[in-house]
Amino acid sequence: MNNKQMVERDLDVLWHPCTQMKDHETLPMIPIKSAHGVWLKDFEDNNYIDAISSWWVNIFGHTNAYINSKIKEQLDTLEHVILAGFSHEPVIKLSERLIKLTPEGLNKCFYADNGSSAVEVALKMSYHYHKNLGKERPIFVSLKNSYHGETIGALSVGDVELYKQTYEPLLIRSIQTTVPNNQTKEAALEAIKDFEKLLKERSAEIAALIVEPLVQGAGYMHMYHPIFLTEAKKLCEQYDVHFIADEVMVGFGRTGTMFACEQADITPDFICLSKGLTGGYLPLSAVLTTNEIYSAFYCDYSDNKAFLHSHSYTGNALACAAANATLDIFENDNTIEKNIEKASYLAKKLERFRDLENVKEVRQTGMIAAIELQGYEASERIGLKVYQHALKNGVLLRPLGHIVYFMPPYVITEDEIDTITDTAFEALYSLN
């Protein structure tokens, strides 16, 4: 079976995400036969470095031997059991570990199976908490340029214009407040003024603020200073508004600390986790919250205050085994410290991009780096040209419009960092 045959079979039956399928009339997709570490291999034995961790999930690379072994071990014991009225050791162990790892004060774990669902849980939990206390607060605040997922609730609090135009009649009520326009402290404090003004005017209607701490992923890898989070949390406390940290993308070491909120020295009321939680192996997400919020739902059955949310695969044992294995690697391999070194090396490799005329800005937060291009119309699809050039040279990049970014697995070597940055530089240089 070769690539062409696999693609023909695929197009006969599949509708792919985030894809205009008509593009595949001229742009062949790449069927992957196997993967190991940072490398993907197609059906004709071509190799590609996965420089984006396959949508930011495979933090320890593909077919990681340790995670593999722990999933296989779990498979012979328990694959899944209903989590309503039942429990199991992997989910208990994972919850205990997450409570110790996340900012102090987050003491209860609620599970779902993807990042969007985690956001839905946090939104519903926040609204329902206020309702249980006799307050009607139906509005959520998010940052301009934000993205929190594509289920209806998550889509509602995002700020992707195309999505909002298409699905506007279905969306819940939300307001966007100013995001800091760059990574300076001054920009962060300026944005805080707008948020404070909004709270003064409408806090009685607002359930929560939801943010992507430090880096707005799908929002073109926009980055901002942690003091915005510090000051926003103070305002939320002052006005009795919840603070939801959507760390689906930035959690688990991606920004240089285990969780991005650590850099602002805050404890959110809710933290949403997914993607790297299982090392990219299996769908799983978690929402951690405080005992105070948990207690507002703790009541006799007749009081009708219980939280109303469930998923069939909540706390799946195999996914929890993968997550526990992932946390083992963090503990045993000094991952955060090694990432600091790799991020520093990546920063050095990015310097020469600043000299290119078609580069507007180079920015980085930990193991996330972005190169913003300038001088191109959207109709030119410049990101697609970079994507195609990179694939021909054995690198998977998937630019966000005019933003070329790197978000590689943590197991990447310096030689492999050389390859992905050299390939991107050649692509951008050829476009000048």
C-alpha positions as CSV (number, residue, x, y, z in Angstrom):
1,M,0.0,0.0,0.0
2,N,1.5,3.4,-1.0
3,N,0.6,7.0,-0.2
4,K,-1.6,7.5,-3.2
5,Q,-3.7,4.4,-2.5
6,M,-4.2,5.3,1.1
7,V,-5.3,8.8,0.2
8,E,-7.8,7.5,-2.3
9,R,-9.3,5.3,0.4
10,D,-9.3,8.2,2.8
11,L,-11.1,10.7,0.6
12,D,-13.8,8.1,-0.2
13,V,-14.9,8.0,3.5
14,L,-13.4,10.8,5.6
15,W,-14.2,14.4,6.4
16,H,-11.1,15.9,8.1
17,P,-11.1,18.6,10.8
18,C,-10.1,22.2,10.2
19,T,-9.8,21.4,6.5
20,Q,-11.4,22.7,3.3
21,M,-11.6,19.2,1.6
22,K,-11.6,20.7,-1.9
23,D,-7.9,21.7,-1.2
24,H,-7.0,18.0,-1.4
25,E,-7.8,18.0,-5.2
26,T,-4.4,19.7,-5.6
27,L,-2.8,19.3,-2.1
28,P,-2.1,15.7,-1.3
29,M,-2.5,14.7,2.4
30,I,0.1,12.6,4.0
31,P,-1.0,9.2,5.4
32,I,1.2,8.2,8.3
33,K,2.2,4.6,8.7
34,S,4.2,4.8,11.9
35,A,5.9,7.3,14.3
36,H,8.6,7.3,16.9
37,G,9.9,10.2,18.9
38,V,9.7,13.4,16.9
39,W,9.5,11.5,13.6
40,L,6.5,10.5,11.5
41,K,6.9,8.0,8.6
42,D,4.5,7.7,5.7
43,F,3.7,4.7,3.5
44,E,6.6,5.4,1.2
45,D,9.1,5.6,4.0
46,N,9.4,9.4,3.9
47,N,10.2,10.9,7.3
48,Y,8.9,14.2,8.8
49,I,9.8,15.9,12.1
50,D,6.6,16.7,14.0
51,A,7.5,20.3,14.9
52,I,4.0,21.0,16.2
53,S,3.5,17.9,18.5
54,S,0.5,16.9,16.4
55,W,-1.7,19.8,17.5
56,W,0.3,20.4,20.6
57,V,-0.4,17.1,22.4
58,N,2.6,14.7,21.9
59,I,4.9,16.3,24.5
60,F,7.1,13.3,24.9
61,G,7.0,12.2,21.3
62,H,5.3,9.3,19.5
63,T,5.2,5.7,20.7
64,N,7.1,6.6,23.9
65,A,8.3,3.3,25.3
66,Y,7.5,4.1,28.9
67,I,3.9,5.4,28.2
68,N,3.4,2.4,25.9
69,S,4.3,0.0,28.7
70,K,2.0,1.6,31.2
71,I,-1.0,1.6,28.9
72,K,-0.3,-2.1,28.0
73,E,0.0,-2.9,31.7
74,Q,-3.4,-1.2,32.4
75,L,-5.0,-2.9,29.5
76,D,-4.8,-6.3,31.2
77,T,-6.3,-5.0,34.4
78,L,-9.1,-2.5,33.6
79,E,-9.9,-0.7,30.4
80,H,-12.9,1.4,31.5
81,V,-15.6,1.5,34.2
82,I,-18.4,4.0,34.8
83,L,-17.3,6.7,37.1
84,A,-20.7,7.4,38.5
85,G,-21.0,5.4,41.7
86,F,-17.7,3.6,40.9
87,S,-14.0,4.5,40.9
88,H,-10.6,3.0,40.2
89,E,-7.0,3.4,41.3
90,P,-5.6,5.2,38.2
91,V,-8.1,8.1,38.4
92,I,-7.6,8.4,42.2
93,K,-3.8,8.4,41.8
94,L,-4.0,10.9,38.9
95,S,-6.2,13.2,40.9
96,E,-4.0,13.1,43.9
97,R,-1.0,14.0,41.8
98,L,-2.7,16.8,39.9
99,I,-3.8,18.4,43.1
100,K,-0.2,18.4,44.3
101,L,1.1,19.8,41.0
102,T,-1.3,22.6,40.3
103,P,-1.4,25.9,42.2
104,E,-2.3,25.6,45.9
105,G,-6.0,25.6,46.7
106,L,-7.2,23.5,43.8
107,N,-8.5,20.4,45.6
108,K,-11.1,18.7,43.5
109,C,-10.8,17.1,40.1
110,F,-13.7,16.7,37.5
111,Y,-12.9,14.8,34.3
112,A,-14.0,15.0,30.7
113,D,-12.4,13.8,27.5
114,N,-11.1,16.9,25.6
115,G,-10.1,20.5,26.0
116,S,-13.4,22.0,24.7
117,S,-15.3,19.8,27.1
118,A,-13.2,20.9,30.0
119,V,-14.0,24.5,29.1
120,E,-17.7,23.6,29.0
121,V,-17.4,22.1,32.5
122,A,-15.7,25.1,33.9
123,L,-18.3,27.5,32.4
124,K,-21.3,25.5,33.6
125,M,-19.7,25.0,37.0
126,S,-19.1,28.7,37.4
127,Y,-22.6,29.7,36.4
128,H,-24.2,27.0,38.5
129,Y,-22.1,28.0,41.5
130,H,-23.5,31.5,41.4
131,K,-27.0,30.1,40.8
132,N,-26.7,27.9,43.9
133,L,-25.9,31.0,45.9
134,G,-29.0,32.8,44.5
135,K,-27.2,34.9,41.9
136,E,-28.1,35.0,38.2
137,R,-24.8,35.7,36.3
138,P,-25.2,34.5,32.7
139,I,-22.3,36.4,31.1
140,F,-18.7,35.3,30.7
141,V,-15.7,37.5,29.8
142,S,-12.8,36.4,27.7
143,L,-9.9,38.2,26.0
144,K,-10.1,39.5,22.5
145,N,-8.4,37.2,20.0
146,S,-9.0,34.2,22.2
147,Y,-9.8,30.6,21.4
148,H,-11.2,28.1,23.8
149,G,-12.5,25.3,21.7
150,E,-15.3,24.5,19.2
151,T,-18.2,23.1,21.2
152,I,-21.0,25.7,21.6
153,G,-20.0,27.0,25.0
154,A,-16.3,27.0,24.3
155,L,-17.0,28.7,20.9
156,S,-19.1,31.3,22.6
157,V,-16.3,32.6,24.8
158,G,-13.7,32.6,22.0
159,D,-13.1,35.5,19.7
160,V,-12.6,33.9,16.3
161,E,-14.6,36.1,13.9
162,L,-15.3,33.4,11.3
163,Y,-16.8,31.1,13.9
164,K,-18.9,33.8,15.5
165,Q,-20.3,35.0,12.2
166,T,-21.3,31.4,11.2
167,Y,-22.7,30.2,14.6
168,E,-23.8,33.5,16.2
169,P,-27.4,32.5,16.8
170,L,-26.3,29.4,18.8
171,L,-23.9,31.1,21.1
172,I,-24.2,31.9,24.8
173,R,-23.6,35.4,26.1
174,S,-20.1,36.6,26.4
175,I,-18.1,39.8,26.3
176,Q,-14.5,40.3,25.2
177,T,-12.1,42.5,27.0
178,T,-8.7,43.9,25.8
179,V,-5.8,41.6,25.5
180,P,-2.4,43.1,26.1
181,N,-1.0,44.0,22.7
182,N,2.5,42.7,23.3
183,Q,4.7,41.1,25.9
184,T,5.6,44.2,27.9
185,K,4.5,45.0,31.4
186,E,3.1,48.3,30.2
187,A,0.8,46.7,27.7
188,A,-0.5,44.3,30.3
189,L,-1.3,47.1,32.8
190,E,-3.0,49.1,30.1
191,A,-5.3,46.2,29.3
192,I,-6.1,45.7,32.9
193,K,-7.6,49.2,33.0
194,D,-10.2,48.1,30.4
195,F,-11.1,45.0,32.4
196,E,-11.5,47.0,35.6
197,K,-13.8,49.4,33.8
198,L,-15.9,46.5,32.6
199,L,-16.2,45.0,36.1
200,K,-17.2,48.3,37.6
201,E,-20.1,48.5,35.1
202,R,-21.3,44.9,34.8
203,S,-19.7,42.6,37.4
204,A,-23.1,41.7,38.9
205,E,-23.9,40.0,35.6
206,I,-20.6,38.3,35.1
207,A,-19.9,34.7,36.2
208,A,-16.3,34.4,35.2
209,L,-13.3,35.6,33.3
210,I,-11.7,32.9,31.1
211,V,-8.2,33.3,29.7
212,E,-5.4,31.4,28.0
213,P,-2.5,32.2,30.3
214,L,0.5,33.9,28.6
215,V,-0.1,32.5,25.1
216,Q,-3.2,32.6,22.9
217,G,-2.7,29.5,20.9
218,A,-5.0,29.5,17.9
219,G,-5.0,33.4,18.2
220,Y,-1.8,33.4,16.2
221,M,0.4,32.6,19.2
222,H,-0.1,36.0,20.6
223,M,1.8,36.4,23.9
224,Y,1.6,38.7,26.9
225,H,3.2,39.5,30.3
226,P,2.2,37.5,33.4
227,I,1.4,40.6,35.4
228,F,-1.9,40.8,33.5
229,L,-2.9,37.5,35.1
230,T,-1.8,38.7,38.5
231,E,-3.8,41.9,38.3
232,A,-6.8,40.3,36.7
233,K,-7.1,37.7,39.5
234,K,-7.0,40.5,42.1
235,L,-9.9,42.2,40.3
236,C,-11.9,39.0,40.0
237,E,-11.6,38.5,43.7
238,Q,-12.6,42.1,44.4
239,Y,-15.7,41.8,42.3
240,D,-16.6,38.2,43.1
241,V,-16.0,37.0,39.6
242,H,-14.4,33.6,39.0
243,F,-11.1,33.3,37.2
244,I,-10.9,30.3,34.7
245,A,-7.4,29.4,33.5
246,D,-7.6,27.5,30.2
247,E,-4.3,25.7,30.3
248,V,-5.3,23.1,27.7
249,M,-2.4,24.2,25.4
250,V,0.0,25.9,27.8
251,G,-0.1,23.4,30.7
252,F,2.4,20.7,31.4
253,G,5.7,22.6,30.9
254,R,5.0,24.3,27.6
255,T,5.6,27.9,28.8
256,G,8.7,27.1,30.9
257,T,6.9,26.2,34.2
258,M,4.6,23.2,34.8
259,F,1.6,25.5,34.5
260,A,1.6,29.0,33.1
261,C,-0.3,30.4,36.1
262,E,2.8,29.8,38.2
263,Q,4.5,32.7,36.5
264,A,1.8,35.0,37.8
265,D,1.8,33.4,41.2
266,I,-2.0,33.0,41.2
267,T,-4.4,30.2,42.0
268,P,-7.3,30.3,39.5
269,D,-10.8,29.2,40.6
270,F,-10.8,26.7,37.8
271,I,-7.9,25.3,35.7
272,C,-8.7,23.4,32.5
273,L,-6.2,20.7,31.4
274,S,-6.0,18.4,28.5
275,K,-3.6,17.9,25.4
276,G,-0.3,17.1,27.1
277,L,-2.1,15.5,30.1
278,T,-1.8,12.0,28.5
279,G,1.3,12.7,26.5
280,G,-1.0,12.9,23.5
281,Y,-2.0,9.3,23.7
282,L,-5.6,9.2,24.6
283,P,-8.5,11.8,25.0
284,L,-8.7,13.1,28.6
285,S,-9.3,16.4,30.3
286,A,-9.6,17.6,33.8
287,V,-11.0,20.6,35.5
288,L,-9.6,21.4,39.0
289,T,-11.4,23.7,41.3
290,T,-11.6,24.7,45.0
291,N,-13.3,23.2,48.0
292,E,-15.4,26.4,48.3
293,I,-16.9,25.8,44.8
294,Y,-17.3,22.1,45.4
295,S,-19.1,22.8,48.7
296,A,-21.8,24.9,46.9
297,F,-23.0,21.7,45.1
298,Y,-22.8,19.4,48.1
299,C,-26.3,18.9,49.4
300,D,-29.1,16.5,50.0
301,Y,-30.7,15.0,46.9
302,S,-33.9,17.0,47.4
303,D,-32.1,20.3,47.4
304,N,-31.5,20.1,43.6
305,K,-28.0,21.7,43.6
306,A,-25.9,18.9,42.2
307,F,-23.7,19.7,39.2
308,L,-25.3,18.4,36.0
309,H,-22.6,17.2,33.6
310,S,-21.3,13.8,32.5
311,H,-19.4,12.0,29.8
312,S,-19.5,8.3,29.0
313,Y,-15.7,8.0,29.1
314,T,-15.1,10.2,32.1
315,G,-11.9,9.2,33.9
316,N,-11.2,6.4,31.5
317,A,-8.7,4.0,33.1
318,L,-6.4,3.7,30.0
319,A,-6.3,7.5,29.6
320,C,-5.5,7.9,33.3
321,A,-2.7,5.3,33.0
322,A,-1.2,7.3,30.2
323,A,-1.5,10.5,32.2
324,N,0.2,8.9,35.2
325,A,3.0,7.7,33.0
326,T,3.3,11.2,31.6
327,L,3.7,12.6,35.1
328,D,6.2,9.9,35.9
329,I,8.4,11.2,33.1
330,F,8.2,14.8,34.4
331,E,9.2,13.6,37.8
332,N,12.0,11.3,36.7
333,D,13.6,13.1,33.8
334,N,13.9,16.7,35.0
335,T,11.7,17.7,32.1
336,I,11.2,21.3,33.1
337,E,14.9,22.0,33.6
338,K,15.8,20.3,30.3
339,N,13.1,22.4,28.5
340,I,14.7,25.6,29.8
341,E,17.9,24.6,28.1
342,K,16.2,23.6,24.9
343,A,14.1,26.8,24.9
344,S,17.3,28.8,25.2
345,Y,18.9,26.9,22.3
346,L,15.7,27.5,20.2
347,A,15.9,31.2,21.1
348,K,19.4,31.4,19.6
349,K,18.3,29.7,16.4
350,L,15.5,32.3,16.1
351,E,17.7,35.3,16.1
352,R,18.6,35.3,12.4
353,F,14.9,35.4,11.4
354,R,14.7,38.9,12.7
355,D,16.9,40.0,9.8
356,L,14.4,38.9,7.1
357,E,12.4,41.7,5.5
358,N,9.2,39.6,5.5
359,V,9.4,39.0,9.3
360,K,7.5,41.5,11.5
361,E,8.2,39.9,14.9
362,V,9.8,36.9,16.6
363,R,8.4,36.0,20.0
364,Q,8.8,33.1,22.4
365,T,7.5,31.8,25.6
366,G,9.2,28.6,26.8
367,M,8.9,25.8,24.3
368,I,6.6,27.9,22.1
369,A,8.1,30.1,19.4
370,A,6.4,32.2,16.7
371,I,7.5,34.1,13.7
372,E,5.0,36.7,12.4
373,L,5.3,37.5,8.7
374,Q,4.4,40.8,7.1
375,G,3.7,42.0,3.6
376,Y,1.3,39.3,2.4
377,E,-2.4,39.3,1.6
378,A,-4.6,36.6,3.1
379,S,-5.5,35.4,-0.4
380,E,-1.8,34.5,-0.9
381,R,-2.1,31.8,1.7
382,I,1.5,32.3,2.6
383,G,1.3,29.8,5.5
384,L,0.3,27.1,3.0
385,K,3.4,27.8,0.9
386,V,5.6,27.5,4.1
387,Y,3.8,24.2,5.0
388,Q,4.4,22.7,1.5
389,H,8.1,23.8,1.5
390,A,8.6,22.3,4.9
391,L,7.0,19.0,4.0
392,K,9.2,18.6,1.0
393,N,12.1,18.9,3.3
394,G,10.9,16.5,6.0
395,V,9.4,18.9,8.5
396,L,5.7,19.2,9.6
397,L,4.9,22.9,10.2
398,R,1.3,24.0,10.2
399,P,1.4,27.8,10.2
400,L,-1.6,29.8,11.6
401,G,-2.2,32.1,8.6
402,H,0.9,34.4,8.6
403,I,2.3,32.9,11.8
404,V,5.0,30.3,11.5
405,Y,5.4,28.6,14.9
406,F,7.3,25.8,16.6
407,M,5.9,23.7,19.4
408,P,7.9,20.5,19.2
409,P,7.9,17.5,21.5
410,Y,10.1,17.9,24.5
411,V,12.3,15.0,23.4
412,I,13.6,16.9,20.4
413,T,17.4,17.2,20.2
414,E,19.4,20.2,19.3
415,D,20.2,18.7,15.9
416,E,16.5,18.3,15.2
417,I,15.9,21.9,16.4
418,D,18.5,22.9,13.8
419,T,16.6,21.0,11.1
420,I,13.2,22.6,11.8
421,T,14.5,26.1,12.2
422,D,16.8,25.8,9.1
423,T,13.9,24.5,7.1
424,A,11.6,27.3,8.2
425,F,14.4,29.9,7.5
426,E,14.9,28.5,4.0
427,A,11.2,28.7,3.3
428,L,10.9,32.3,4.5
429,Y,14.1,33.4,2.7
430,S,12.9,31.9,-0.6
431,L,9.7,34.0,-0.3
432,N,11.6,37.3,0.0
